[in-house]
Amino acid sequence: MIIIQARMTSTRLPAKIMLPLCEKPVLQIMIERLANWHDHIIVATTNDGTEQPILDLCKKLNIRTFRGDTNDVLGRYYDTAKFYGAVENTTIVRLTSDCPLIDQDLCSEVINKRQEQAFDMVNLGPHSGFPRGLDCCAFSFKLLANTHFKATSTPDREHVTLGMAKFNTMSIYTLSAQDDYSHYRLTLDEPDDYSAITAIYSAFDNSLRFSYPELLKMLKKKPELYDINKHVAQKAV
């Protein structure tokens, strides 16, 4: 199960996932970038009354949805996975909806590695050398459920995987970028992030069909793309 958490109530850039990008909403771009995994995607949105645009878009795209608590994202993931029939060894993939440059091939690497069942968690995250905005994390439903029933702190409930190591003895495999590209910021949190991502797509003539190596090559070739949002600080956990 690929569960994308999505809400309309982002404080720094409200309704950011519905902003236009290549003449489509940001969330749609992300889903289309994961075309090979379309049938496995579930959008876990909120039940606070703001979520209707997300539900409407997902219905149009034939994507399954679940509505849960806005702030208890850990609980939302657990309830989503349970509702759609997850069992102990089901692989749950966590993605956030502010990543319209997500790479399908990198996600497939994470998912396939986790499907081998050799590791409790397989991760491509901010400490692996990859640019922020390509993050993908896969883990067992058993790990998710145990964390859900034990975690009580606000950060652990809000960030899903943050508390997993506190409550579980677990094996983790982290994909390495083989170099440090963490200075490239490809996530959508603030207006300048939106400007940067829009500019990147423009550099690709608004095509969605480019790979991570091609993206990396473009960022190196056009450093002005990186300059647009290099000053934006990642929100602390």
Rosetta blueprint (number, residue, H / E / L):
1 M L
2 I E
3 I E
4 I E
5 Q E
6 A L
7 R L
8 M L
9 T L
10 S L
11 T L
12 R L
13 L L
14 P L
15 A L
16 K H
17 I H
18 M H
19 L L
20 P E
21 L E
22 C L
23 E L
24 K E
25 P E
26 V H
27 L H
28 Q H
29 I H
30 M H
31 I H
32 E H
33 R H
34 L L
35 A H
36 N H
37 W H
38 H H
39 D H
40 H H
41 I E
42 I E
43 V E
44 A E
45 T E
46 T E
47 N L
48 D L
49 G L
50 T L
51 E L
52 Q H
53 P H
54 I H
55 L H
56 D H
57 L H
58 C H
59 K H
60 K H
61 L H
62 N L
63 I L
64 R E
65 T E
66 F E
67 R E
68 G E
69 D L
70 T L
71 N L
72 D L
73 V H
74 L H
75 G H
76 R H
77 Y H
78 Y H
79 D H
80 T H
81 A H
82 K H
83 F H
84 Y L
85 G L
86 A L
87 V L
88 E L
89 N L
90 T L
91 T E
92 I E
93 V E
94 R E
95 L E
96 T E
97 S L
98 D L
99 C L
100 P L
101 L L
102 I L
103 D L
104 Q H
105 D H
106 L H
107 C H
108 S H
109 E H
110 V H
111 I H
112 N H
113 K H
114 R H
115 Q H
116 E L
117 Q L
118 A L
119 F L
120 D L
121 M E
122 V E
123 N E
124 L E
125 G L
126 P L
127 H L
128 S L
129 G L
130 F L
131 P L
132 R E
133 G L
134 L L
135 D L
136 C E
137 C E
138 A E
139 F E
140 S E
141 F H
142 K H
143 L H
144 L H
145 A H
146 N H
147 T H
148 H H
149 F H
150 K H
151 A L
152 T L
153 S L
154 T H
155 P H
156 D H
157 R H
158 E H
159 H H
160 V L
161 T L
162 L L
163 G L
164 M H
165 A H
166 K H
167 F H
168 N L
169 T L
170 M L
171 S L
172 I E
173 Y E
174 T E
175 L L
176 S L
177 A L
178 Q L
179 D L
180 D L
181 Y L
182 S L
183 H L
184 Y L
185 R E
186 L L
187 T L
188 L L
189 D L
190 E L
191 P H
192 D H
193 D H
194 Y H
195 S H
196 A H
197 I H
198 T H
199 A H
200 I H
201 Y H
202 S H
203 A H
204 F L
205 D L
206 N L
207 S L
208 L L
209 R L
210 F L
211 S L
212 Y H
213 P H
214 E H
215 L H
216 L H
217 K H
218 M H
219 L H
220 K H
221 K H
222 K L
223 P H
224 E H
225 L H
226 Y H
227 D H
228 I L
229 N L
230 K L
231 H L
232 V L
233 A L
234 Q L
235 K L
236 A L
237 V L
